[in-house]
Amino acid sequence: MKNKTVVLGVTGGIAAYKSVMLVSLLKKSGADVHVVMTKNATEFVTPLTFQTISGNKCITSTFDKNIEWDVGHISLAKKADVLIIAPATANVIAKLAHGIADDMLTTTALAMKCPKIIVPAMNTAMLENPVVQENLKILTEYGYIITETEYGTLACKDKGKGRMLEPEKIFAYIEQTISSPKNFDGTKILITAGGTRESIDPVRYITNHSSGKMGYALAKAAILRGANVTLISGVTALEPPKFTECVNIVTADEMYNEVKKRYKDYDIIIKAAAVADYRPENTADYKMKKSKDDVTLKMVQNRDILLWLGENKLPGQILIGFCLETENLIENAKNKLKKKNADVIAANLIGADSGFGTDNNTVTLLTQNKVVKLGTMSKYDTAHEILSFIKESLL
């Protein structure tokens, strides 16, 4: 969000305190944040709080004499990349739905041509009122983005929908709206991520060191660039990126079945998961007790998902596989590219600061006629580089 201008509208609801953290998140991401408060909002949080955190004058009045005379609402409207109103009360939602501009926030909002996001926050009965629902529908038809609300205990002690989203979730809406070019808009991408687990008995299993970070970074980057993303994920400690459809699996067999069931619906398939090559031939129904004798496990091969996809690839479908090696990286990657009938292999060596469990990766991209070294960078930046390579070389 670096160099993006975000205008945050804050209205008179108790959830206004959450917006302070939202400003902090936006500033840390590199955004230039301008806060416009309604008069009622100042009863919950002081303008000085927002001004201190944002580094910009917090505007509370259309006739504020302490700001530069530049027809304030027009000036903000022109330079904003996005408007977010959080919390958005029933009152301000009604005003915007019917073109009423009687304060600095509504005046500015109506003058804006940038994307506009509404984050409702109110009592459950108010939110469910047909008038409020109709106003939200009108705003949607006008192109406003309306976020969901959360279920929980409200300020009035009632329980139900109406709580404002947490700042991190609001940030995800803003990020998805403005942070990246939408050069994959409408593209359907299937991504596998994480490691698989193969049970020995009800207590023990065989797995690998995959954290799922690379696959999840790819899913987030693709979402931000406009793609429709389905993530088939092994067991990880990660939260799926917002706006993805996440399908959780445990075993290699489960991942194979989910991929096989879905693959025909996607333009691009990225196999970033670390799928176990083998599984125990038999899984005990009870915990195997320790004894003085050694134990021998007979292992059988799992299905090769990337190979199956390469053999069943549809015309025009793009297939990307990953190749993690400890030696002979390029040679092994070229062999995999040919054997699996993939369009791209993303090859990386295990290192102290790249590969399994780390936040960085050192990737080389291979096609039939190209070898592109990306170098060491964060997995999120690597994900964007991979998507850019796909866009430039294959689409």
N, C-alpha and C positions, 0 to 999 in steps of 0.2 A: 504493500500500500504506500510505498515511498513516493513522495511528491504528489499524492492525491489530496484533494481538498474535500473534507467531510463537514457538512453542516448538520449538527445535532440539535433537534428541537426537543425541548423538555417541557412537559405540561404538568398540571397540578395533580399529581397522584403520589401516594406514599412510595411507589416504586422508583421515584426520581433519584433516590440515593444510589440505586444500582447504576445509574447513568454516569456517576462519577468514575466508577471502575471502567466503564466502557470507554470514556475519554482517555483514561490511562492506557488501556490496551491499544487504542488507535494511535496515540502518540508514540508508544514503543514500536509500532509497526512502521513509523515514518510519516504518518499522515499529518496534514495541517488541519486542525480541528477548530471549528467555530461553533460556539454554543449560543442558541437563541432560546430564551426562557419566556414562558408566559408569566403574567403577574402572579397567578395562583401557584406556579411552580416555585417561586421564590419563598413561599411559606414553608416549603419542605427542605430545600437546599439553598444556601446562599450563593449569589452570583460569583462572589469572590472565590469560592471553592472551585468552580468550573474555570474561572479566569486563571487561577494559579496553576492548575493542572494542564490546561490547554495552551497556555502561553499567549492567548488572544483575549481581547476584550469580550466579556460576556454581555450580549445584547438583551435588554429586557423591555425596551420601549421603542416604538417607531420614531419617537421624537427625542431620542437620547442625544443630548448636546455634547457628550464627551467622546463621541466617535467622529471620525473624519466625515465631512459632508460630501458624500459620493452617492447620494440616493441609496442608502444602505441596503434596502431589500433587493434592489436591482443589481448592485455590486456583488452581493453574496450569491445571488441567483446565477450570475454569469460565470463565476469562477468555481462553483461547486461541481464536484464529480458525482456526488450523491447526497441526498437528504435522507436522514433517518430521524423519525420522531419516536422517542422512547423515554418515558411512557407516553402512549397516545390515549387520551381519555375519550369517552363517548362524545364529549362536547367538541373537541377539536376534530374528531372523525366526522361529525355531523357538519361542521363548518366547511371542511375541505370538500365533502361530498356535494355540497350545494353552493360552492363558490363564494362563501362569506370570508372577507378579509378585513378583520377589525382589530388586528394587532400585528406586531412585527413578524411573528411566526407564520401566521396564515397568509399574510401579504407576501412574504418571501416564498412560501411554498407554491403559491399560485403563479408566481413569476418564473418558476424554475422549469427547465426543459430536461434536466438530468434525471436519472432514476430516483424514485422516491419510495422509501420503505416505512411502513407503519407497523409499530410494535404495540398492539393493544394491551391495556392493563386496567382492569375494573372488576367490580363485583360480578359474580356469575350470572345473577338475574339480569343485570344490565347488559352483559355480553350476549345473553341469549334472547334479549328483547328483539322482536321482529324489526323494529325501527333501526336498531344498531346493526343488525345483520344485513338489512337492506342497504344501509350506508356503506358498509364494508364491501358489499357486492358492487355498488356504484363505483367506489374507488378502484376496485379490481378492474372493472371495465374501462376506467380511465388510465389504466397502466400502472397503478400503484402496486407495490409488492406488499402483501399482508402476511405477517408472520403468524405462526400458531401462538397460543398461550399455554401455560403449564397448569397442571392440576396441583392443588395444595391448599393449605390454610391461608385464607385471605386476611387482610387487615381488619375486616369486620368479624373475624372468627369463623365465618362460614368456610366450608370446604367445597372445592369445585374448580372448574376451569376459570381462568381470568388472571392468574399470576403472570407478571411480565417475565419473558425469557431471561435467563441468566446472561450476563454480559458476554461471556465466551460464545454463546450461541448467536447472540445478536451480531457479534463481530464476524461470525461465519457467514451470515447473510450479506453483510457489507463486502466482505472479501470476495464472495462468490459473484457479487454484482459488478465490482469495478477493478479487481486487482490484476486481472490478466486479459489479454485479447481473446475474444471468443472464436478462435479459429478452428475449434472442433465442434462448433454449435450443431447440435442434432446428431452427431456421430455416436454410435452405440459401441461401447467398449466393455469387454469382459476381462477382468483382471483376477488372477489367483495370487494369494499371498500367504505368508506364514509357513510353518512346518506342520507335518502330520504326525500323528501318534499311532503306533501299532501295539496293541495290548499283548502282554505276555500272560498276565493273569489279572484279576480285578484290581490289583494294587500297582503293578509295574507295567511299564511300557517302554518302547524304543522310539526315540525321536532324534532331532538334531538341534543345532544352536540357532536356528532361524528365529528372528524377532518379529518378522512381518513388516518391518519399517519401510523397506524398499517398495513393496507392493502397495502399502497404505499411502506412501508418498506419491506413487503413480496415480492412485485413485483420486487423491486430493487435487493434484495438478490437473488431471483430466476434467474433473468437475469444474474447477475454476476457469477452464478454457472452453466450457460450454458443452462438454460431452455428457451423454447419459451413461452412467457407470454402474455396472454390477460387480461387486467384489465377493469372490468366493474365498473365504478365509479359514485357515487352520486356527488352532488355539494360540492366541496372543494376549498380551496385556494392553493392547492398544484400543482406543475408541475409534470406531469406523468414522471416516470423514462424513460430515453432514452432506445430505442430498445424494448419498449413494444407497443402492439396494445392497445390503450385506447378507450373504448366505453363509452361515457358520457350519463348518464340518470338522471332523476329528481325524478320520483315517484317509489314506490314499484312495481307497475304494470309494468312499463317499465323495471325495473331490472329483474323481473320474466320472461318477454317475451324474453329478450336478453339471459338470462341464459338457458331457455328452448330451444331456437333456436340453441345454440352453444354447449351444454354440452357434446354431444356425441363425440366431436372431441378431448377431453382432457383426459390425464392420471390421473391428480390430479385436484381436485376442492377445493379451499379454500374460505369459506364464511366468510369474515372478515367484511362485511358491517353491519351497524346498520340500519336494515330495519324497517320502521314503522309497528307496528302490526295492527294499525287501520287507517282509513281515514274517512273524512266526507262523509256521505251518498250522500249529494248533494253539489255541488260547485256553488256558486252564480256567475252569469254572470256579475255582477256589484259590486262595492265596497259597502259593508254593512255599512250603516250609523249608527253612535253611537246614542243611545237613552237612556231614563231613565230606560227602562226595561232590565232585565237580558236576556241573550241569551243562548239557549240550542242547542248544536250541537249533532245530532244523528250520532254515529260512527258505521262503519261496518268493519269487519275484512279484512285485506289484505291476499293474498295467502301466505302460509308459504313456502318460497323458499327452505330452508334446508330440510324440511320434504318431499317436492316434489322430491328433488334430491335423498334423501335416498330411497324413494319408487321406483325410476326409475334408480338407480345406475347400471351401466354396469359391467359385470364380469371383475375383475382386476382393476376397477376404484377406486381411493382413495378419500374419502370425509372427509374434515376437517371443523368443525364448531367452532364458537366462542360463549362464554357464559359469559356475563357481569352481575355480581350480586352485591347486596348490603348486602346479608346474605346467610347463608347455601350454600356456594360456591360448595363444593365437592358433596353434596347430589343433588343439582339442576343440576350440570354438568353431574352426572351419569344418572340421569333421562333423560336429553336431549340426551345423547349419545345413549341410548337405544331407545327412542321414535323416534328419527330422523334417525336411522340406519346409524349413522356416524362411521367412523373409528377412528377419533380423535376429542376430544373436547378440545379447548384451553380456559380454564376458568380463569377469572380475576375479582378481586374485585375493585370497585371504591375506590380510595384513593387520598390523597392530592398530591401525586407525581406519580400516575399511573392511567391508564384508559383514559377516554375521554379528548381530548385537550392537554394532556401532551406529553412529549418526551419519557417517560418511561412506562414500563408495568410490572406488577407482575403476571406471568402466571403459571398455573399448567396444564400440559397435561395429559389427561385421555384417555385410551383405555379400552377395555373389561377386560384386565388383568394387566394394569399398571397405576400408578399414579406418575408422575414426576414433582416435583416442580422446576421451573427454577429460582425463586427469582426475585428481582427487577433489571432490566437492561434497557438499551435503547431499543426502539422499533426495531431499526435496528439489534441490537444484538439478541433480542428476535426472530426476523424473521429468522436469521441464525440458532438459536437453534431449532426452529420448523422444519426447512428444514432438519437439521441434524437428528432430531428424526424420521422424515418420512423416510429418507434414511436408517437409521440403523434398524428401527423397522418394516417397512412396504414394503420396496422394495427389 
